[in-house]
Amino acid sequence: MDLSIIFPVRNIENEISAIVRHLNLQASTISCELIIVDMGSDDMTVVTALQVIQRTGINGCVVQNGLVSPADALNSGLQKARGKYITFLFARRIYGDVIADYFTAAETSEADIVFGSSSLEDSRIAERLSVSKVVKNKQGPEYLTTLLEEKLSIDIASVLIRRKFLVENHIWFHENCLFGYADEFLYRCLLYGQEVVQSPVIPQRIPQLEMPSAKVQPVGPEIFQEIEAMLRVRDLFWCEQSGDSALLEAMDFQRIPRAVMHCIDVLLLEGLPRATVQKELKDRSYHHLLRIGKPTLKPLKKKILLWKMPLRHYHPY
């Protein structure tokens, strides 16, 4: 089996047929399995999924996981997967025509991780690297700093990862984590990735297949799970890459403060008073994480400074 595609779903009975048919066309030249993990749907998602699997003839199954978090659903998919490579599919982020190219890149280079290019410049560089016999592919930690400094973009909905690599390095999604679990997983993959390949392909979203955005429900203090996820990553970086000052500074002065400010914005937009949010941060000792340093990008620096000004009214943006 070449590829396992893990697809967590909940209440997408109207979208799942078109998504699976599109996926079947994308992966027609690869031996693959589709693992649909249902997260407690109360509509006809499971029945529709089974019907479309039968009609298309795709090698697939449906795992009913009950009402669980996406992280738990993805872990269930990883446990069941048998493909040489793993990729993830999400109903609200559908990319077209990347699977075959990613798979070719992975097989050619024996990569641990493959991801796409985000610009024409990235694509040209990746193309040159793919044909060069002199320049070696980068290891994961070389990409990490660039990613944390937001000079690179990687979407978990558009990656290919070698399954044996995940097993050997004990990489899973953090259980019961609702916010930050995807970035935490990707950062761990890059930390241990020995052969990481950027494909020249620029992934393109297919909005007409994607599930419409639902009305966002208030999340309250659960949003702080994003900060905890980033703190776990920071601890791991200190253990594994303590000599990489650029990586550690990018984490401390860009990624973690960005997570804190995102949580502040979410809570303020949900109607919590500024004083309440400040108290929550202080009680959890998160206010100490709003540090500014050389890696801090200007927009984030501005947000932090505005938030810390007692006489200025801070507006989430």
C-alpha positions in Angstrom: 0.0 0.0 0.0 1.5 3.3 -1.1 -0.6 5.8 0.7 -3.1 6.2 3.6 -5.4 9.2 3.5 -6.8 10.1 6.9 -10.1 12.1 6.8 -11.7 13.2 10.0 -15.4 14.1 9.5 -18.5 15.3 11.3 -21.8 16.2 9.8 -20.7 16.6 6.2 -23.3 14.5 4.4 -23.8 17.1 1.7 -20.1 17.5 0.9 -18.5 14.1 1.4 -19.5 12.4 -1.9 -17.9 15.1 -4.1 -14.8 15.2 -1.9 -14.3 11.4 -2.1 -14.9 11.4 -5.9 -12.3 14.1 -6.3 -9.8 12.3 -4.1 -10.3 9.1 -6.0 -9.4 10.9 -9.3 -6.3 12.5 -7.6 -5.0 9.2 -6.3 -5.9 7.0 -9.3 -2.3 6.2 -10.1 -1.4 5.3 -6.5 -2.4 2.3 -4.4 -4.1 4.0 -1.5 -6.6 3.6 1.3 -9.0 6.2 2.5 -9.6 6.1 6.3 -12.7 8.2 7.2 -12.9 8.8 10.9 -16.3 9.9 12.0 -16.4 12.2 15.1 -19.9 11.6 16.2 -22.0 12.7 13.3 -25.7 13.0 13.9 -26.7 13.2 10.2 -26.2 10.8 7.3 -22.5 11.3 7.0 -21.5 7.7 7.8 -24.1 6.1 5.5 -23.3 8.5 2.7 -19.5 7.8 3.1 -20.1 4.1 2.9 -22.2 4.5 -0.2 -19.7 6.7 -2.0 -16.8 4.3 -1.1 -18.8 1.5 -2.7 -19.8 3.5 -5.8 -16.3 4.8 -6.5 -14.5 1.5 -5.7 -11.9 3.3 -3.7 -10.2 1.2 -1.0 -11.7 2.8 2.0 -13.4 2.3 5.4 -15.3 4.3 8.0 -14.2 4.3 11.7 -16.8 5.5 14.1 -14.9 7.2 16.9 -17.8 8.9 18.8 -17.8 12.5 19.8 -14.0 13.2 20.0 -11.6 15.9 19.1 -10.0 16.1 15.6 -6.7 15.3 17.2 -8.1 12.0 18.7 -9.7 11.2 15.3 -6.4 11.7 13.5 -4.7 9.4 16.0 -7.3 6.7 15.3 -6.5 7.1 11.6 -2.8 6.8 12.2 -3.2 3.7 14.2 -5.3 2.0 11.4 -3.1 3.3 8.5 -1.0 0.7 6.6 0.4 2.8 3.8 4.0 3.7 3.2 3.0 7.3 3.4 0.4 9.3 5.2 -1.6 12.4 4.2 -4.5 14.2 5.8 -7.7 15.5 4.3 -10.0 18.1 5.9 -13.4 19.1 4.7 -12.8 22.8 5.1 -9.4 22.8 3.3 -9.4 20.8 0.0 -6.3 21.0 -2.2 -6.2 19.8 -5.8 -3.7 17.7 -7.8 -0.9 17.5 -5.3 -0.9 13.8 -4.2 0.7 12.3 -7.2 3.4 15.0 -7.4 4.1 14.7 -3.6 4.3 10.9 -3.9 6.8 11.1 -6.8 8.9 13.5 -4.9 8.9 11.2 -1.8 9.7 8.1 -3.7 12.5 9.8 -5.7 14.2 11.3 -2.6 13.1 8.7 0.0 11.8 11.7 2.0 10.4 11.7 5.5 8.2 14.7 4.7 7.1 16.4 1.5 5.3 19.8 1.4 4.4 22.3 -1.4 5.7 25.7 -2.4 3.9 28.8 -1.5 5.2 31.1 -4.2 6.7 31.0 -7.7 10.1 31.8 -6.2 9.8 28.9 -3.8 8.7 26.7 -6.7 11.8 27.6 -8.8 14.2 26.9 -5.9 12.5 23.6 -5.2 12.7 22.7 -8.9 16.4 23.4 -9.0 16.9 21.3 -5.9 15.0 18.4 -7.3 17.3 18.1 -10.3 20.6 19.0 -8.6 23.1 16.2 -7.9 25.2 18.5 -5.7 22.8 20.2 -3.3 21.3 17.9 -0.8 17.8 18.3 0.6 17.5 20.1 3.8 16.8 18.5 7.1 13.7 19.4 9.1 15.3 21.7 11.7 16.7 23.9 8.8 13.1 24.5 7.8 11.8 25.0 11.3 13.3 28.4 12.0 12.1 29.7 8.6 8.6 28.4 9.4 8.6 30.0 12.9 9.7 33.3 11.4 6.8 33.1 9.0 9.0 33.1 5.9 7.6 29.7 5.0 4.1 28.3 5.1 3.2 24.6 5.5 -0.4 23.4 5.8 -1.1 20.0 7.5 -3.8 19.5 4.9 -1.2 19.5 2.2 1.7 17.3 3.3 3.0 13.8 2.8 4.7 12.0 5.6 6.4 8.6 5.7 4.5 6.4 8.2 7.6 4.5 9.4 9.2 7.8 10.3 6.2 8.7 12.5 6.3 5.3 14.2 10.1 5.4 14.8 9.9 8.8 16.3 6.7 8.3 18.3 5.0 11.2 16.7 1.3 11.5 17.3 -1.3 14.3 17.8 -1.6 15.4 21.4 -4.8 13.8 22.8 -7.8 16.0 23.5 -6.1 19.1 22.2 -8.5 21.3 20.3 -6.3 24.2 19.4 -2.7 24.1 18.3 -2.5 20.4 17.7 -1.8 20.6 14.0 1.2 23.0 14.4 2.5 21.0 17.3 2.4 17.8 15.1 4.1 19.5 12.2 6.9 21.1 14.3 7.6 17.7 15.8 7.8 16.1 12.4 10.2 18.8 11.1 12.3 18.6 14.3 13.1 14.9 13.6 12.9 14.9 9.8 16.2 13.9 8.2 15.0 14.2 4.6 12.5 17.0 4.0 11.6 17.9 0.5 9.8 21.0 -0.8 7.9 20.1 -3.9 7.8 22.6 -6.8 4.0 22.2 -6.8 2.0 25.2 -5.5 -1.1 23.7 -3.8 -4.3 25.3 -4.9 -7.5 25.2 -2.8 -10.8 24.0 -4.4 -13.4 26.2 -2.6 -16.4 24.6 -4.4 -15.6 21.2 -2.7 -15.0 22.6 0.8 -17.5 22.6 3.6 -18.9 26.1 4.3 -17.6 27.7 7.4 -20.0 27.2 10.3 -20.9 29.8 12.9 -18.1 29.8 15.4 -19.2 28.8 18.9 -17.6 30.5 21.9 -14.6 28.5 23.1 -13.6 30.4 26.2 -10.5 29.3 28.1 -10.1 26.2 26.0 -8.3 28.5 23.5 -5.3 28.5 25.9 -4.6 24.9 24.7 -2.8 26.6 21.8 -0.3 28.2 24.1 0.2 24.9 26.0 0.9 23.2 22.7 3.5 25.8 21.8 5.1 25.5 25.3 5.4 21.7 24.8 7.1 22.3 21.5 9.5 24.8 23.1 10.4 22.3 25.8 11.1 19.7 23.1 13.3 22.2 21.2 15.3 22.9 24.3 15.9 19.2 24.8 16.7 18.3 21.1 18.2 21.6 19.7 19.6 23.5 22.7 22.5 24.8 20.6 20.3 26.3 17.9 19.8 29.8 19.3 18.0 31.1 16.1 15.4 28.4 16.4 14.9 28.9 20.2 14.6 32.7 19.8 12.1 32.3 16.9 10.0 30.2 19.2 10.3 32.5 22.3 10.0 35.9 20.5 7.6 35.1 17.6 5.6 31.9 17.7 4.7 31.8 21.4 3.8 35.5 21.7 1.8 35.1 18.5 -0.1 32.3 20.1 -0.8 34.4 23.2 -2.0 37.3 21.2 -4.3 35.0 19.2 -5.9 33.8 22.4 -6.3 37.3 23.6 -8.0 38.3 20.3 -10.4 35.3 20.4 -11.5 36.0 24.0 -12.0 39.7 23.4 -14.1 38.9 20.3 -16.2 36.6 22.3 -17.1 39.5 24.6 -14.8 39.0 27.6 -13.7 42.3 29.2 -10.1 43.2 28.9 -9.6 43.0 32.7 -10.9 39.4 32.7 -8.6 38.4 29.9 -5.6 40.0 31.7 -6.5 38.2 34.9 -6.7 34.9 33.0 -3.3 35.5 31.5 -1.8 36.4 34.9 -3.3 33.5 36.7 -1.8 31.1 34.1 1.5 33.0 34.0 1.0 33.6 30.3 1.6 37.3 30.5 5.3 36.7 30.9 5.3 35.1 27.4 4.6 38.4 25.6 8.2 39.1 25.0 9.6 41.1 22.1 13.0 40.4 20.5 14.9 40.4 17.2 12.7 37.7 15.6 9.5 39.5 16.5 7.8 40.6 13.3 6.6 44.2 13.2 2.8 43.5 13.1 3.1 41.2 16.2 5.4 43.7 18.0 2.7 46.4 17.4 0.0 44.2 18.8 2.0 43.4 21.9 2.9 47.0 22.6 -0.7 48.2 22.1 -2.0 45.4 24.4 0.4 46.4 27.1 -0.5 50.1 27.0 -2.9 50.7 29.9 -4.3 53.9 28.6 -4.9 52.6 25.0 -8.0 50.7 24.0 -6.8 47.5 22.3 -8.8 46.3 19.3 -8.5 42.6 18.2 -7.3 42.3 14.6 
